[in-house]
């Protein structure tokens, strides 16, 4: 092979452009299972807190609306 690439659709050659990879994407980051699990656990915990706050806010708004509707 001479390093050339040709994209085909059926028997038709398709035009294309290649792009250089950004430097910040070229460095590979490796995380072991423990680190990855800890990060996922942190995200899940933060999301659970956010969800509880949102549920409390919605419940408060619903209670306020119900008290106005019954008054």
C-alpha positions in Angstrom: 0.0 0.0 0.0 1.2 3.5 -0.7 -0.8 5.3 2.0 -3.5 6.6 -0.2 -7.1 6.4 0.8 -10.1 6.4 -1.5 -13.7 6.5 -0.4 -16.1 4.7 -2.7 -19.8 4.7 -2.9 -20.6 1.9 -5.2 -18.0 2.4 -7.9 -18.0 6.2 -7.5 -15.0 7.8 -5.8 -16.1 10.4 -3.2 -14.2 13.6 -2.6 -13.0 14.2 1.0 -10.7 16.3 3.1 -8.5 15.2 6.0 -8.0 17.3 9.1 -5.2 17.4 11.6 -6.1 16.2 15.1 -6.1 18.9 17.7 -3.2 18.7 20.0 -5.3 18.4 23.2 -7.0 15.4 21.7 -3.8 13.6 20.7 -2.8 12.9 24.3 -4.4 9.7 25.5 -5.7 9.7 29.1 -5.8 6.4 30.8 -7.9 5.8 33.9 -7.9 2.6 35.8 -11.2 1.0 36.9 -11.0 2.4 40.5 -10.4 6.0 39.3 -13.2 5.7 36.7 -15.6 4.2 39.2 -14.9 7.0 41.7 -15.5 9.6 39.1 -18.8 8.0 38.0 -19.8 7.7 41.7 -19.1 11.4 42.2 -21.1 12.4 39.2 -24.0 10.2 40.3 -24.0 11.7 43.8 -24.0 15.2 42.5 -26.8 14.4 40.1 -28.8 12.8 43.0 -28.4 16.0 45.1 -29.5 18.1 42.1 -32.5 15.9 41.5 -33.6 16.0 45.2 -33.4 19.9 45.1 -35.4 20.0 41.9 -38.1 17.6 43.3 -38.4 19.8 46.5 -38.7 22.9 44.3 -41.5 21.3 42.2 -43.3 20.0 45.3 -43.1 23.5 46.8 -44.5 25.1 43.7 -47.3 22.4 43.5 -48.2 23.0 47.1 -48.3 26.8 46.6 -50.5 26.4 43.5 -52.9 24.0 45.3 -53.2 26.4 48.3 -54.1 29.3 45.9 -56.6 27.1 44.0 -58.4 26.0 47.2 -58.5 29.5 48.7 
